[in-house]
Amino acid sequence: MTNQMPEQISWLQPALNQLATFEPESLNDDNSEAMDVVVAALRQRLRGLSVPDAKKAMQKDLEILAEWLAAPELAESPGHYVYGALFGIAIYGDMREFLS
């Protein structure tokens, strides 16, 4: 049985579908193509928001994503790569880069 993705983070589904076509071991910090998939999804998600609103939205999405990924059946999900990428962006990224 598949754990249903929460509606609040359904914006990630196309990215997860695309990342599922990658070899699982290739989803790491060195995979710029995988990162491009995440960044494109994030740009769509945050487009038009202010920096404070984008930070709040991203924090909430990260919390929901982490909770969803805690399900045992999602242990091999590319969502873990997405979580790591988004977490890194949230900490080290300039949110303005993702708002246009």
C-alpha positions in Angstrom: 0.0 0.0 0.0 1.3 3.4 -0.9 1.3 6.2 1.6 -0.8 9.1 0.0 1.1 12.3 -0.4 -0.4 15.2 1.6 -2.2 17.7 -0.5 -0.1 20.6 0.9 3.0 19.1 -0.8 1.4 17.7 -3.9 3.4 20.3 -5.9 6.3 17.9 -5.4 4.6 15.0 -7.2 5.8 15.8 -10.7 9.4 16.2 -9.4 9.2 12.9 -7.5 7.9 11.2 -10.6 10.8 12.6 -12.6 13.4 11.7 -9.9 12.0 8.1 -9.7 13.5 7.6 -13.2 17.0 8.2 -11.9 19.1 5.4 -10.5 18.6 5.6 -6.7 22.4 5.7 -6.0 22.7 8.7 -8.4 20.5 10.9 -6.2 23.3 12.7 -4.3 24.9 16.1 -4.0 26.8 15.7 -7.2 23.7 15.2 -9.4 23.1 18.6 -10.9 20.3 17.2 -13.2 18.4 16.0 -10.1 18.9 19.3 -8.4 17.6 21.1 -11.4 14.3 19.0 -11.1 14.0 20.1 -7.5 14.8 23.8 -8.2 12.3 23.9 -11.1 9.5 22.6 -8.8 10.5 25.0 -6.0 10.4 28.0 -8.3 6.9 27.1 -9.4 5.9 26.7 -5.8 7.3 30.0 -4.6 6.7 32.2 -7.6 5.1 35.5 -6.6 5.6 35.1 -2.9 7.5 37.6 -0.7 10.8 36.4 0.8 9.2 36.0 4.3 6.2 34.2 2.9 8.4 31.9 0.8 10.5 31.1 3.9 7.3 30.2 5.9 5.9 28.2 3.0 9.1 26.2 2.6 9.5 25.6 6.3 5.9 24.2 6.5 6.4 22.1 3.4 9.6 20.7 4.8 7.8 19.7 8.0 5.0 18.0 6.1 7.4 16.3 3.8 9.5 15.0 6.7 6.4 13.6 8.4 5.2 12.0 5.2 8.6 10.4 4.5 8.7 8.9 8.0 6.4 6.1 6.8 8.3 2.9 6.5 7.1 2.2 2.9 8.7 5.4 1.8 12.2 4.5 3.0 13.4 4.2 -0.6 11.5 7.2 -2.0 13.3 9.9 -4.0 11.5 12.2 -1.6 14.4 11.8 0.8 16.6 13.4 -1.9 14.1 16.2 -2.3 14.0 16.8 1.4 17.7 17.1 1.6 17.9 19.4 -1.3 15.1 21.7 0.0 16.6 21.6 3.5 19.9 22.8 2.1 18.3 25.5 0.0 16.3 26.7 3.1 19.5 27.0 5.1 22.0 28.2 2.6 20.0 29.5 -0.3 19.0 33.1 -1.2 15.2 32.8 -1.4 15.1 35.7 -3.8 16.6 33.4 -6.4 13.5 31.2 -6.4 10.8 33.8 -6.4 10.8 34.9 -10.0 
